[in-house]
């Protein structure tokens, strides 16, 4: 039977130094650059809308423009009668 012996505790100072070499630049990078939340954490409302007939993204944007939110919205056609609309957080 093989009884391997690994000296993990004896090498703890080396591994602590290696960990700090990796962690400290990460913390500095977060402090300088900040976070990129991307689209997933940007907030707002995402809707999938289905129509009885085919509509274009321009038609949907025109209706949203009437309410003053067309320019800041993202509109994506998925199928002939389905459109995904993402509206950012609206200030009151």
Protein Blocks (a to p, Z undefined) as FASTA:
>chain_A
ZZddddfklmmmmmmmmmmmmmmmmmmmmmmnopaebjmlngpaddddddfbdcdfklmm
mmmmmnopmmmpccddfblmbccdddddddZZ
